[in-house]
Amino acid sequence: MSALSAAARKFDPTRANEYQAQSRIALAGYNACHELAACMLAAAVGPGTTAHVLVVGAGGGAQEIVSAGMLEPNWRFTAVDPSRPMMDIAVAQLEQKGLASRTDIHLGYVDDLPSHVRFDAATLIGVLHHQPGNGAKHRLLHSIASRLAPGAPLILAGNRYAYASQPLLLAAWGERWRMQGATAEEVQAKLGKILEGADPPASEDAVAELLADAGFEQPTWFFSSLFWGACLTKRVSDASPGS
């Protein structure tokens, strides 16, 4: 829990207020990723169905809920985030979009949710690479798996390469910021911050291994943007998630 708390403390009020604009620069294709995530979930769960979706790390714009909620009017959501400033922004967005009445807000962690509840689907977008070390990543994925119905889909999205292993992608990420008007000094500061502030899985194979260890099937990748990738996996149907 302490590792997750440290990750949550990154998103103080100042960073929370910057999130909406800066996330769309840092991730080229931000809206497309969330839209495709909603489409992948609908395709996996079944269009026009009734479902209860767990949204882990919903703070910020709650774009996962906005995209999926607009596509599937019979879905309801449980939004989980430990950062109050980020959750406040999410709640305001949900109210503006008319989705607040379909969303249960949980300020805290997945582990705090009732252990007997089984969700029909889940999303974990932009969260896993903020968990330091494989142990914290595994605990979070295992906690999600234990609250999903067998066969339920999970959308996982985030950075999935060790930054130092991909210098060209890292340089292109800096150019993305320069394209948006950042000075050379600002680009260097942002590059330094990303190198110090996150711990992504080393590769897509490492992501698949983490998922398998937590009780998920082999992932299907459907979106890529430099370091960022998004995939869909499913909770295994015939076994409990690994411990």
C-alpha positions in Angstrom: 0.0 0.0 0.0 2.9 2.4 0.7 4.1 2.1 -2.9 0.7 2.9 -4.2 0.5 5.9 -1.8 3.8 7.2 -3.1 2.5 6.9 -6.7 -0.7 8.7 -5.7 1.3 11.6 -4.1 2.7 12.5 -7.5 -0.7 13.8 -8.5 -0.9 16.8 -6.2 -3.3 19.7 -7.0 -0.8 21.4 -9.3 -0.1 18.3 -11.4 -3.8 17.4 -11.3 -4.8 20.8 -12.8 -2.2 20.3 -15.6 -3.2 16.8 -16.4 -6.0 17.4 -19.0 -3.8 19.4 -21.3 -0.4 17.8 -20.7 -1.6 14.2 -21.0 -2.8 14.9 -24.6 0.6 16.2 -25.5 2.6 13.4 -23.8 0.3 10.8 -25.4 -0.2 11.5 -29.1 -3.6 9.9 -29.8 -5.0 10.2 -26.3 -8.6 10.4 -27.4 -8.2 7.7 -30.0 -6.7 5.3 -27.4 -9.7 5.8 -25.1 -12.2 5.5 -27.9 -10.7 2.3 -29.1 -10.5 1.0 -25.5 -14.3 1.5 -25.3 -14.8 -0.2 -28.6 -12.7 -3.1 -27.6 -14.6 -3.5 -24.3 -17.9 -3.3 -26.1 -16.8 -6.0 -28.6 -15.6 -8.2 -25.7 -18.5 -7.8 -23.4 -21.1 -7.5 -26.2 -22.7 -4.3 -27.5 -26.0 -3.2 -26.0 -25.4 -5.3 -22.8 -25.7 -4.4 -19.1 -22.3 -4.4 -17.4 -20.6 -3.0 -14.3 -17.1 -1.8 -15.2 -14.2 -1.2 -12.7 -12.2 1.9 -13.7 -8.9 1.9 -11.8 -7.0 5.3 -11.9 -10.1 7.2 -13.1 -8.8 10.5 -11.7 -8.2 13.3 -14.2 -10.8 13.5 -17.0 -12.4 10.1 -16.4 -12.0 9.7 -20.1 -12.4 5.9 -19.8 -15.9 6.4 -18.4 -16.8 9.2 -20.8 -15.9 7.1 -23.9 -17.4 3.9 -22.7 -20.5 5.5 -21.1 -21.4 7.4 -24.3 -21.1 4.1 -26.3 -22.9 1.9 -23.9 -25.9 3.5 -22.1 -26.6 0.5 -20.0 -23.2 0.3 -18.4 -22.4 1.5 -14.9 -19.0 2.2 -13.4 -17.0 2.2 -10.2 -14.3 4.8 -10.4 -11.2 4.2 -8.2 -8.4 6.7 -7.5 -6.4 7.5 -4.4 -5.7 11.1 -5.4 -8.4 13.5 -4.2 -7.3 16.4 -6.6 -7.5 14.0 -9.6 -10.8 12.5 -8.5 -12.3 15.9 -8.1 -11.5 16.7 -11.7 -13.0 13.4 -12.8 -16.2 14.0 -10.9 -16.6 17.4 -12.4 -16.2 15.9 -15.9 -18.7 13.1 -15.2 -21.2 15.7 -14.0 -20.7 17.7 -17.1 -21.2 14.7 -19.3 -24.3 13.4 -17.4 -22.5 10.3 -16.3 -22.2 11.0 -12.5 -25.5 9.1 -11.7 -24.0 5.9 -13.4 -20.7 6.1 -11.5 -19.8 5.1 -8.0 -16.9 7.1 -6.7 -14.3 5.3 -4.5 -11.5 7.5 -3.3 -8.9 4.9 -2.4 -7.5 1.6 -3.8 -8.8 -1.5 -5.4 -7.9 -3.5 -2.3 -10.4 -1.4 -0.3 -13.4 -2.6 -2.5 -15.6 -5.4 -1.2 -13.8 -8.7 -2.0 -17.1 -10.5 -2.9 -18.0 -8.0 -5.8 -17.3 -9.3 -9.3 -17.1 -6.8 -12.1 -18.0 -7.5 -15.7 -15.0 -5.6 -17.1 -12.2 -3.3 -15.9 -9.8 -0.7 -17.2 -6.3 0.2 -16.0 -5.1 3.1 -18.2 -2.0 5.2 -17.4 -1.4 3.6 -14.0 0.8 0.5 -14.2 4.0 2.3 -15.1 3.7 4.5 -12.0 3.9 1.4 -9.8 7.6 0.9 -8.7 8.9 -2.6 -9.3 7.3 -5.8 -10.5 6.0 -6.6 -7.0 3.8 -3.5 -6.9 2.6 -4.1 -10.5 1.7 -7.7 -9.7 -0.2 -6.8 -6.6 -2.3 -4.3 -8.4 -3.1 -6.6 -11.3 -3.8 -9.5 -8.9 -6.2 -7.2 -6.9 -8.0 -6.4 -10.1 -8.2 -10.0 -11.3 -9.6 -11.1 -8.0 -12.6 -8.7 -8.5 -13.4 -9.7 -12.1 -15.8 -12.4 -13.1 -14.1 -15.3 -14.9 -13.6 -14.4 -18.6 -14.1 -10.7 -17.9 -12.0 -8.3 -20.1 -9.4 -5.9 -18.8 -8.1 -3.0 -20.9 -4.5 -2.3 -19.9 -2.8 0.8 -21.3 0.5 2.6 -20.4 4.2 2.8 -21.2 5.5 -0.6 -21.9 9.3 -0.2 -22.6 12.2 0.6 -20.4 12.9 4.2 -21.5 16.6 3.8 -21.7 16.2 0.8 -24.0 14.5 2.9 -26.7 16.6 6.1 -27.2 14.9 6.9 -30.5 11.4 6.8 -29.1 12.6 8.9 -26.1 14.0 11.5 -28.5 10.8 11.5 -30.5 8.8 12.0 -27.3 10.9 15.1 -26.7 10.3 16.3 -30.2 6.6 15.9 -29.6 6.9 18.5 -26.8 9.0 20.8 -29.0 6.3 20.6 -31.6 3.8 21.9 -29.0 6.0 24.9 -28.3 8.3 23.7 -25.5 11.8 25.2 -25.3 14.9 23.1 -25.5 15.3 23.5 -21.7 11.7 22.5 -21.1 12.1 19.4 -23.2 15.2 18.4 -21.3 13.4 18.9 -18.0 10.5 16.8 -19.2 12.8 14.0 -20.4 14.5 14.1 -17.0 11.2 13.9 -15.2 9.9 10.9 -17.1 13.2 9.0 -16.6 13.0 9.6 -12.8 9.2 9.5 -12.3 8.0 6.2 -13.7 8.9 2.5 -13.9 7.3 0.9 -17.0 7.5 -2.8 -17.7 10.6 -3.6 -19.8 8.8 -4.9 -22.8 5.5 -6.2 -24.2 6.7 -9.7 -23.2 7.2 -8.4 -19.6 3.6 -7.0 -19.6 2.3 -10.4 -20.8 4.3 -12.2 -18.0 2.9 -9.8 -15.4 -0.7 -10.4 -16.7 -0.2 -14.2 -16.7 1.2 -14.3 -13.2 -1.9 -12.3 -12.0 -4.4 -14.6 -13.6 -5.0 -13.1 -17.1 -4.8 -14.5 -20.6 -2.4 -13.5 -23.3 -3.0 -9.8 -24.3 -4.2 -8.5 -27.7 -2.5 -5.2 -28.5 -4.6 -2.7 -30.3 -3.0 0.7 -29.9 0.6 2.1 -30.0 2.1 5.6 -29.6 5.8 5.7 -29.0 6.3 4.1 -25.5 2.6 3.8 -25.0 0.6 0.7 -25.8 -2.9 -0.6 -25.1 -4.1 -4.1 -25.0 -7.1 -6.2 -24.0 -6.8 -9.3 -21.9 -9.3 -11.5 -20.0 -9.4 -13.0 -16.6 -8.8 -16.7 -16.9 -12.0 -18.7 -16.8 -10.9 -21.9 -15.1 -8.5 -20.9 -12.3 -8.1 -18.4 -9.5 -5.6 -15.5 -10.2 -2.1 -16.3 -9.1 -0.9 -15.2 -5.7 
